Amino acid sequence: MSERKTKYKLFDTNKKILITGVAGFIGFHLAKKLLDQGAYIVGFDNINDYYDIKLKYARLDILNKYSKFKFIKSNLADMKEVSILFTEEKFDIVVNLAAQAGVRYSITNPQVYIESNILGFFNILEACRNNPVEHLLYASSSSVYGNQEKRRF
């Protein structure tokens, strides 16, 4: 018997997909994989400078070569901007990967985390409620470690 390889599609390529945090590591790789499979992707990122923005722009340069990719530089904390985006684009699927990274940074800059990780996600939820989407996928932060025995935050 020969071994048969099946190439699975992650999403229906006829759907319009929003990926927030598209210039980040996971967002970039997911967008590229979906674009390689023929999906239409709207990428959203604020290109913050928590880590080297040259790396983020290099990733976007790769994605911008795809005809089915559109990039929007903005901030999820801006409810009006998010609302307009959802009304105009009419997404089928939303993948929210946008978040402020770095646990230590959150201790000295908590406002940044409130705006990005809480207010930004709230605005995504409201936009999905007001502009019904088929699926919303939310990836939590790597900063969620559960019940730590050594150190509690």
TIDO-651702 format. One record per residue (C-alpha): residue number from 1; x, y, z; residue in three letters. Coordinates in pm, whole numbers, plus 50000, padded with zeros to 5 digits. Layout:
N
  num      x      y      z  residu
  NUM      X      Y      Z     Ala
...
***
This chain:
153
  num      x      y      z  residu
    1  50000  50000  50000     Met
    2  50133  50343  49910     Ser
    3  50126  50624  50159     Glu
    4  49897  50904  50048     Arg
    5  49966  51263  50148     Lys
    6  49671  51495  50184     Thr
    7  49712  51870  50167     Lys
    8  49462  52023  50405     Tyr
    9  49330  52373  50356     Lys
   10  49316  52572  50677     Leu
   11  49017  52781  50564     Phe
   12  48775  52799  50273     Asp
   13  48966  53013  50024     Thr
   14  48646  53186  49910     Asn
   15  48621  53359  50248     Lys
   16  48755  53704  50335     Lys
   17  48978  53667  50640     Ile
   18  49100  53937  50878     Leu
   19  49425  53860  51060     Ile
   20  49517  54108  51331     Thr
   21  49879  54115  51440     Gly
   22  49975  54014  51087     Val
   23  50330  54151  51114     Ala
   24  50401  53935  51419     Gly
   25  50555  53589  51403     Phe
   26  50234  53383  51415     Ile
   27  50025  53630  51217     Gly
   28  50279  53646  50936     Phe
   29  50316  53269  50906     His
   30  49940  53211  50917     Leu
   31  49878  53479  50653     Ala
   32  50149  53339  50427     Lys
   33  50012  52984  50460     Lys
   34  49659  53098  50377     Leu
   35  49776  53316  50089     Leu
   36  49971  53021  49949     Asp
   37  49641  52833  49952     Gln
   38  49463  53112  49764     Gly
   39  49279  53288  50049     Ala
   40  49198  53660  50052     Tyr
   41  49361  53817  50358     Ile
   42  49326  54159  50513     Val
   43  49617  54205  50751     Gly
   44  49596  54452  51037     Phe
   45  49881  54566  51261     Asp
   46  49989  54879  51447     Asn
   47  50360  54805  51386     Ile
   48  50455  54901  51742     Asn
   49  50823  54921  51827     Asp
   50  50832  54664  52107     Tyr
   51  51071  54473  51884     Tyr
   52  51250  54568  51563     Asp
   53  51003  54719  51319     Ile
   54  51239  54638  51030     Lys
   55  51153  54272  51086     Leu
   56  50781  54352  51077     Lys
   57  50816  54550  50754     Tyr
   58  51027  54271  50601     Ala
   59  50742  54028  50672     Arg
   60  50490  54270  50521     Leu
   61  50709  54306  50210     Asp
   62  50672  53930  50158     Ile
   63  50295  53936  50210     Leu
   64  50245  54242  49988     Asn
   65  50369  54039  49691     Lys
   66  50042  53844  49700     Tyr
   67  49757  53991  49497     Ser
   68  49502  53874  49755     Lys
   69  49667  54057  50046     Phe
   70  49570  54398  50176     Lys
   71  49745  54562  50470     Phe
   72  49596  54816  50708     Ile
   73  49818  54993  50960     Lys
   74  49604  55102  51250     Ser
   75  49530  55045  51616     Asn
   76  49262  54807  51746     Leu
   77  49204  55042  52041     Ala
   78  49044  55287  51796     Asp
   79  48683  55166  51801     Met
   80  48573  55395  51517     Lys
   81  48851  55269  51290     Glu
   82  48771  54904  51369     Val
   83  48400  54961  51312     Ser
   84  48461  55124  50973     Ile
   85  48697  54842  50875     Leu
   86  48439  54573  50953     Phe
   87  48157  54763  50781     Thr
   88  48360  54816  50463     Glu
   89  48533  54478  50438     Glu
   90  48253  54242  50550     Lys
   91  48477  53967  50687     Phe
   92  48374  53603  50694     Asp
   93  48645  53499  50939     Ile
   94  48841  53698  51198     Val
   95  49166  53573  51350     Val
   96  49271  53799  51636     Asn
   97  49642  53757  51704     Leu
   98  49714  54119  51793     Ala
   99  49849  54177  52141     Ala
  100  50119  54365  52321     Gln
  101  50398  54120  52399     Ala
  102  50632  54100  52695     Gly
  103  50541  54021  53055     Val
  104  50805  54242  53215     Arg
  105  50706  54535  52993     Tyr
  106  50349  54503  53122     Ser
  107  50462  54574  53477     Ile
  108  50614  54910  53384     Thr
  109  50369  54996  53103     Asn
  110  50029  54854  53201     Pro
  111  49833  55113  52997     Gln
  112  49979  54975  52674     Val
  113  49845  54630  52762     Tyr
  114  49503  54761  52858     Ile
  115  49472  54941  52523     Glu
  116  49601  54659  52305     Ser
  117  49507  54338  52479     Asn
  118  49183  54434  52649     Ile
  119  49034  54736  52468     Leu
  120  49155  54610  52130     Gly
  121  49000  54269  52184     Phe
  122  48677  54428  52312     Phe
  123  48659  54634  51991     Asn
  124  48704  54317  51784     Ile
  125  48424  54147  51978     Leu
  126  48192  54443  51929     Glu
  127  48273  54463  51558     Ala
  128  48199  54090  51522     Cys
  129  47871  54135  51709     Arg
  130  47765  54430  51493     Asn
  131  47891  54278  51167     Asn
  132  47828  53907  51208     Pro
  133  48119  53687  51106     Val
  134  48110  53312  51060     Glu
  135  48407  53246  51286     His
  136  48621  53436  51533     Leu
  137  48947  53276  51637     Leu
  138  49127  53429  51932     Tyr
  139  49474  53319  52030     Ala
  140  49559  53400  52387     Ser
  141  49892  53539  52492     Ser
  142  50202  53335  52567     Ser
  143  50193  53525  52894     Ser
  144  49911  53306  53023     Val
  145  50086  53042  53227     Tyr
  146  49816  52924  53462     Gly
  147  49870  52842  53826     Asn
  148  50239  52909  53879     Gln
  149  50385  52754  54193     Glu
  150  50716  52942  54186     Lys
  151  50588  53294  54126     Arg
  152  50237  53433  54119     Arg
  153  50152  53755  53940     Phe
***
